[in-house]
Amino acid sequence: MKNILDIVKLITIQFPFNWTLTPKFDMGLLSTNHAFLKAKQDRKNPNTIAISTAKDIEEYIKKENLPISVKTIGPYINIDIEKSELYKYTLSSQIKKPKLKQIEESIVIDMFHPNIGKKMHVGHMRSGNLGEVMRRVLSLKYNKVISDNHLGDWGIQFSYTSWGILHLDQLDLDFETIDLDSESRTILIDKFYKIYVRVNKILDDNPEIKQKAQQNSKLLEKGLQNAKSLSEMEKVKFNGLYDLYKKIVNLSLVQFTEAEDYLNLNKNPEWLIQSNDNFGTESIDKVKELVGCHQINNSHINGKFDMILGESFFISFLDEFNYLVEQKLAIKDNQAIYIDLEDKGLGRCYLISSEGYSLYHSRDIINRVIYAGFFELDNAISFADLRQEHSFKQVFAILELIIQSEIYNNKSFGWLTKKQTKKAFEILSNKMAMFEGFGHLNLPEGAMSTRKGKIFEFTKLQENLRDAVAQTLEKKEYDVSEKNQEQKIKQLAVATLKWADLHRDREQDVVFDIQQFLKFEGNTGVYQLYTVARLANILNKNGFVTSDTVDYDFNKLNEVEINIVKRIYSLPILLESVCNNYKPHIICNYLFELATDVNSWYSKYTVTNETDKERKNALLNFCDITKKHLWSTLELLGIEPVNSL
């Protein structure tokens, strides 16, 4: 049996035209407009060229004994798949797990990355949803896919929160004390959030407070880089701040883990099997006890990130930026360190602030070197807000400058060995780390800002979704037994949320209108679940027992049903494009078209009342095949289907 990608490859080698899926599958499977282009070049009739080229293709098909046919429709040359080959496909495991062109390489996906000490809001889910789809899809292509929650556990925001916790009496909040050891996590996270918002509000009018808060970051970085460099007074303050840091991290990680579970992050469907050797025991032993390594697993554990490396993990490498100054790649201006990228149209990139603490750019540079050198990951991709695109361009430009300078040819990068350092820059020179941005999620009244207290809390979204789904089920009188009621409500809520987030091009900005996210009609996740449940109901009503090796008469299916199977067969082409452009809305578009076809078919044909036993058997297998395919493709999006509503 040949996969559609095999067909495209064989045809393209001999006839290197632009082959695309046909707009309607009754016209065939693949089509090319080659005759148009050739006619323009040769000044001939495109229909004549199409007929002539089709004859050449037909001869090639016969010679190679390929299970396809060719025909022309006006100037278009179309290729169709033989029914016998489609039948074989319906019995294969590819109905559940599409076969893509395999790459013997590893890739790390940097996603989710919320900030400690802050409430999660709806903006955080975009990186998680997008990253999770790509983790699942890329796992069909790469031999090793690693997920990393690049946690925002460092930076000036922690300094502001920590200063506020230590100076509650100056904030005039609705609480006067905070007990990190006895108060509930929910209460503490709420207090952290209020403290952060309030501190930010008073900073502009109190520059002396801002300076004191910024000194916390500087002191923490100094202590983590070299504890022996601290004075006795600094050690006391450092120990207090570091203890506070660890408590806030631990409290925040619980909040993030709950959100990860709700969004189905890092959960593999049964058919998706990943490598059992992510990093190796020695690598794990080296980093698991280091500051900022909050989680690392050698084999994928369902529901957990393969690693959670906080930004604090990279602090021990900050001395390398002084080395860049020595080598004339960077410029030191008092305490600040920056690299001039004006000749690349990227301005100045500051690695160390004028107050002496590190910035996002510096930690992102180190992060890429660690991915490539220490973990030996061939590819790295970050999913983040498009507004960070300029920053990532600066990071990648700096890495290119370092590579071109060859200043690490005989020097190790931080605590990496010389061998690891060499490996890092070999990988980065071959495949520079990637950034794929998504549009900003705004509130109707404007941009969200944690600093200004303008957010839509993630927990509030969960509550609204839960209530809306429960009310809808009650109105439509769906059978939701008490035993599995909450689980089913959650599945429908997550399907609604993910579809609303993923079905549009990721680069588009989104205005977060809660009513739009609560829609259950039309192009929605619930419509997809409804289609799966409808097929499951047909199978259940007719007592059909699913099987992966069943014999049935494929010729009993009509043209409408065959075209639906052709659409199913075409999925790998679309998944290959998603692997290249990282745009999951392509999968959503595909699923919506497929579900529309299935529901249109359902309104015209009957299975239960079919009198021809062989056709009825073929129809039941058709329903089973289509249901399995819809189910597994929805799972690629991180959506859990249901058998009934």
N, C-alpha and C positions, 0 to 999 in steps of 0.2 A: 504494500500500500504506500502511495506517495502523498506526503504532506503538500499542501498548496505552495509552501516555500520551495520544496523540491521542484515542483512544476515551473514556478517562476524562474528559478535558477537555470534549469535546463533550457527553457525557451530563450531566456535573455542571453545566454552564452552564444547561441546560434543566431538569434535575432535581437540584437541589443537595442531594443526600442523601449519607450516608456510604457510599461504595462501597468495598468491600474484596475481596480475592481469595477465591474460594470455597474451603472446606476440602477439597473433592474436585472435580477438574476434569470429571468426568462430569456434574456438576450445572451446569456452565457455567464462565464465566471470572470474572465479577464478581457480587457480591451486596450487597444492602442490607437492613437491618432497619427501614427507614423505616415500613413498615406497622405494626409494633409501636408505635413512638413516636406515630404519627398516631392509632392506635386508642385509645391511652391518653388522648390529648388530647381526641378527639372522642367517646370512649366508644362505639366501634363495633367490629365484628368485624374483626380484623386481616387475615383471609383475604379478606374482601370488599374491603377497601381495597387489598390487594395486587393483586387481579384488576383492579380499576378503574384503578389506577396503571399497571399493565402495559399496558393498552389504550392509555393516553395515550402511553406510551413507544413502543409499536409504531407508532402513527401518526407520531410524530416520526422514527423510524427510516426509515419509507417515504418521508416527505417529504424527508429529507436524503440518502436513498439510501446509508445506512450499511451496512457489511458485517457486521452483527451481528443477533442475534435476542433476543427476550425471552420469559421464561416464569416462572411462579410455582411454588414448591414450598411449599405451606402458606402461611404469612405472608411468606415470603421472595421477593423479586423478584430474579431472576438474569438476567444478560446473557451471551450466548455469542457467540463469534466464528465467522464463516462459514468453511467448509473452504477455499474459494477464496482467502480472505485469508491463512489459515495457510500455504497452499502458496506464495503469493508471498513470505511472510516467510522460509520455509526457503531461498529462493534469494537472499536479500538479504545484504548485508554485516553486517547487524545480528546475525546468528548469531554472528559473531566480536566485533563492536564494538557494544554496545547503544547505542541513541540515547536521550539524556536531554534534559531541558529546558535549553537552553543559557543561560548567564549571561555577559554581556560584562563580566566583572570578573576581577581577578587575586586570587590568594590565596597566602600564604606559609605553609608548614607547618614548624613548629619541632619537631624530633624528634631522637631518638638521644642527643645531648649527654652523652657520657661525660666523665670528668675526667682530665686529663693526669697522668702519673706514677703511675697506679694500674692494677692489673690489671682487665681487663674481666670482669664476672661475669654470671650469667644474668639478673640484674635489668635490665641495660642493654638486653637484646634486646626487652623489651616495648614501649618507646617506638619503637624502630626498626621492629618488625613492624607495629604499629598505624599509625604514621605512613606507612609505605610503602603499605599497603592504601589508606589515604585519599588518598595522593598519586595513585595510579593511578585510583581511582574518581572523585575530584574532577576529574581531567584529562578525563573524559568530559563534564563540566558547565561548568567554568570555561575561559575562553579562555587563561588563563595560570596555571600552578601552579608555585610556586617551593619547592624544598626547602632548608631551612637547618639545618645541624648547629650548634646554639647551644652551642659547645664550652665545657666547664668548664675553661678555661685560666687561671683567676685565683682569687683568694680566699685564705682563710686556710689551706686545705689545701696550697697551693703553699708558703706560708710555712713550714709545719711540715716539709714534705719538704726544702725548700732548707736550712733550719737543720740538719736531720739530716745531710744530705750534707756540710755544712761542719763538722760536729762528730761524725764517726763514732766518735771515740775515747771519747765519753761514752755510747754506746748499747749496748755489750756485745752485738753481733750476731755471727753466725757468719762474718762477713767483716770485714776491717779496712781495706780500700781499695776505691775505686770509680774506674774509668777511663772517663770519658764518651766518649773518642775511640777506644779500641781494643776494649773489651769488646762482646760481641754485644748486640743489642737485647733479646733474650729474657732474658739475664742481668741487664741493667741494669733492665728493668721489674720483674723479681723483686726486685732490691735496693731499688728505689724503694718498692715495696709494703711490704717488711719495715721499711724506715726509717720510713715513714708510720705503720705500726701501732705500732712501738716508741716513736716520739716521742709519739704520743697517749697511750700507756700511762704515760709518766713525767710528763706535763704537770700532772696534778692534784696531784702531790706536789711539783712544782717550779714555782711561779708565776713565778719570775724567768725561767725558760726560756721559758715561755709568752709573757711580755711581750716578750722579745727576738725570738722568732719572729714575733710580731704586728708588730713594728717593720719587719720585712722588707716586709710588704704596704704599710705606710704609706709607706716609702721608695720602693718601686717606683711607687706611684701618684703620689707627689709628683714623681718624675723624669719620668714619662710626661706629666704635666700641664704641667710647666714645668721643663725641665732647667736653665735659668739660675738657678732658685731654690735649687739644691743647693750646699752648700759643697764645697770641694775634697775633703775627707775623705768626704763623702756621695757625691760623684761616683765615687770609686774603688769604694766598696761597691756603689753602684747598678750600675755597669758589670759587676761580677762577678756580681751577682744576675741582671741582665738577660741576660747571656750564658748563665748556667745555665738560665734560663727558656726561652730559644730552643732549647737542646739537648734539654731534656725534652719540649718541644712536638713537635719534629721526630721524636723517637723514638716518642712516643705516637701521632702521626698514622699512622705505618706500622702499628702494632697495630690502630688503629681501622679503617683502610682494609681490612685483611685480614678483619675481622669484617663490615664493610659488604658486601664481596664474597660472603662465605659466606651472609649473610642475603638476598642479592639486592636490596639497597637501591639505589634510583635506576636500576634496570635496566628499560628499557621493552620490552614485547613488540613484535613487528614491527608489529602493527596499531595501536599507540598512538603517535601523532605529537603532539609538543608544539611550542609556539611557538619560533621561532628568535631571538626578540628579548626576552630576559629583562629587561635593565636599560638597555641603550644604552651605547655606547663611552665617553661622557664620564663616566658614573657609575662605570664600572669603573675608568677611569684615575684617578679621584679617590680611590677607596678601596683599590685593590689593593696599594698599598705601605704602607698604614697598619698600625700594630701591631694584631694580632688578626684581621686579614683573612687567613685561611689559605688560602682558595680562593674564587674567584668566576668564573663562566662566563656569557657572554652568551647562549649557546644550550645546551640540555641535552646533556650528554655522558654517554652510557650508563655507568652504574656509578659516577657521581660526583655528589656533592651540588652543587646549583646555587650554593650558597655555604656556606662555613664561617666564621661570624663568632664568634670567641671572646669571652668576657666581657671580656677586656682591651680589645677594640675600643671599648668605651663609656667608658673611663676619662677620655678627654679632655673629656667633657661634665660631669664631676662638679661644676664650678663653678656649674652651674645650680641646685644645691641650696642654695647660699648665696644665690642670687637668690630662691629660694622663701622663705628666712628673711627677707630684706629686705622681701618682699611680704606678710609675716605669714601665709603658708600653712604654713610649717614653723617648728619651734621648735629653737633651738640650746641645748644643755645641755653646757657645756664643749666637748669636741671632737665630741660626738654631735649628730646632726641627726635629728629625727623629725617625723612628722605625726600629730596626734591625730585618730583616727577613732572615738573612743568613741561619738559620737552616731550612728554607723552600725553600732554593735555589733561593730567590728573592732579595738578596742584601739588601741595605738600601733604605728605602722609606722616602724621605724628605717631610715634611709637611709645614715647614716654612724655607725659604731660609736663607743663611748666611747673607743676607742684611736685613732680618726681614719681608719680605712680603710672603703671602701665595702662594702655588703652586697648580697645577691642582689636585693632589692627595687629598689635604685637602678639597677642595671644593667638590670633588666627594664623599668623605666619608660622609660629611654633607648632601649632596644631597640625598643619599640613606636613611639616617635616617629620613629626612623630608618626602620623599615619603611614607615610612612605618608608621612613627609615627604621623605626622600631617594630611596627606591626607588619611591614612589608606589604601594604595594600596597594594594588596596582592603580586603582581609581578612587577618587573621592568626590562626592557631590553634596552640596549644601542647599537645602530648601529654606528660603527666608524671604521676607518682604522685599519687593523690588526696590524700595527706597534704600536698601543696603547695597545695591548693585555697584555704586561708585566705590564704596569701601572695599568690596571684593576685588574690583578691578585694580585698586591700589595694591592690595595684598599680593595678587598674582603678578603684578608688574615688579614688585620688590623681589619676589622669589626668582623671577627671570633674571633680574640684575645680579642676585647672589650667584645663580648658576653660571652666568656669563663671566663673572669676576673670577671664578675658580678659587676663591679665598678659602674654601673648605677642602681643597684637594688633599691637604696633609694635616688637617686639623679636625678634631671631633666637635660636634655641635652639642654643647652642654654635656649631659652625662651619657649621651650616645657614644658608642665606640666609633673608631674611624671607619670601620667596615660598614656600620649602620648608617653613618653620615654619608658615605659614598653611595650607598644604596638609595638613600633618601633623594639625593639630587639626581641620580640616574633616573629614578622613577618620575620625578617631577619634571625633568627635562624632556622626557618622552611623552608624558600625559599630564599636563597641568591640571590641578584640581579644578572642579567645575562649580559654578553657582547657577542655580535656576530659581528665578524669583517668581513671586505671586503678587497679585494686586492687593492693595490695602483694604482691610475690612473697616469701613466707617460706620458710625452710628448716624441715624437720620439728622441729628443736630450737629454732626461734624466728626472730626477724627477722634478716635479713642486715645486716651492718655492716662496711664496709671499715675503718673506724677501729678496730674491735675484732678485725679479722682473721677475721670470720665470713662467708665468701662461698663460693659454688660457682663456681669459675672457668669462664669461657666455653670456654677451650681444653679443659678436662677434659670438659665437656659434648660438645664436638665429637668427642673421642676415644671417649667412651662410645657416642654415636650411631653412629659409623662402625663400631665393633666389633659392635654389636647388629644393624645392618642386614646386615653381611657374614655374620654367623652365620645370620641368618634366610634369606638368599638361598641359602646353602649347604645348609641343612636342607631347603628346599623345592625344591632342585635347579633353580632358575631359571637360564636361559641368560645368564650375564654373561661375555661374552668378555673376554679379557685387555686388549684394546684400549680398551674403554670402561668397564671395571669400576669404577674409582675415581670416574669422573664419575657413573655411575648410582647408586653407593652414596651419593654426596654428594646427589644429587637426592632420593633416598628419605629420607635423614636430615633434610634441610631441610624436606621435606614433613611429616615426622613432627613436627618441632620447631614449625613454624609453625602447623600445625593444632592441636596441643596448647595453644599459646598463644592462638590466635585464636577457637577454636570456642565459648568461653564468653563471657558478657557481660563487657565490659572492666572494668566497675566491681566485679566480684567479686574478693576476695582469693584468692590461689592459694598453696597449700603446694607447694613444689617437691619433688616425689617423682620421682626420676630414673626409677623403674620405670614411672610413669604416662606419662612423656615417651617411653618406649621401646616403648609398646604399638603393635602393628601390626594388631590385629583390632578390628572394630566401627567406631565413629565416629572414624576416624583419617585422616590424610593419605594413608597407604599404601592404604587402602580406596579412596580417590578415584583414585589412580594406577592401581590394579588395574582399576577400572571403565573408565578410558580405554584401558588396554592390552588389555582384553577386546574392546572395540569395534574397536580397531586390528587385532587378530588376525582378527576376522571379515572385515574389509575385505581384509586381506592374503591370507587363505586363498582368497578368491573373486576375487582379481585385480582388485579395484575401484580405479579411478584417480579420485582426488578432483577435483572440478570445481566452480566457482562458478556456472556457467551450464549446468545439465543439466535435461533434460526427463524427468519420470517421472510415473506415475499416482498422485497423492496419495490418490485414493479407494481404492487397494488396501491402504492401512494400516487396521488394525482400531482399535477404540475405545481399547484400552490404549495403542497407539502414538500415536494422535491426542492423548490426554490428556498424554502425555510431551511432545509438541510444544507443547501449550498451556502446560505448566509452563515450557518454554523461553521462550515468547512473553511470559510474565508477568514475567520478570526485571527489566525497567526500573522497574517499580513498587517493587520491593524496593531497587534501587540508589538510587532517589530518596530513600527513607527513610534509607538509610545516609548519603547526602549531608547529611541534616538532623540525624541523631542520632549519627553517627560510630561506629556499632557494627557492625564487620565480622562478628560472630558470626551476623548475619542472613544473610549470604552463605553462611557455613558450614552453617547449618541448611538453606538452600535446596539446596545441593550434596549434602548427605547424603540429603535426601528424593529428589532427582533420581537419585542413584546407586543408592539402594534400589529405586526404580521400574525403573531400567534392568536391574539384576541380577535382579529378580523377573521381568521380561519375558524375559530371557535363559534363565531356567530353564524357561519354558513354551513358547517358540517357537524354531523353527530357521530359519536363513537358508540355510546351505549345502545342505540337503536339500529346500528349497522347489522344488516342481515347476512352479508357475505362474510363468512367466518375468517377467511384468509385476509380479507381487507381489514376486518376488525382487529385481527392479531397484528397486522402491519401498523394500524393506527395507534394501538396501545404501545407498541415499541417506539413509534414516532413520538408519542407524548412523553414516554420515559426518557428517550434520548434528549429531547428538547428541554425537559425539566432538569436533567442532570447538567446540561450545558449552561442553562440560565443560572442554576445554583452555583456552579463553580466559578462562573464569570463574575457573578455578584460578590463571591468571596474574594476575588481579586481586588475588589474595591473596599474590602473590609466590612462588607454588609453580610449579616447572617440571615439567610432565607428561612422561611417557615413553611411547613406542609399544610397548614390550615389557618384560616382567619376567623 
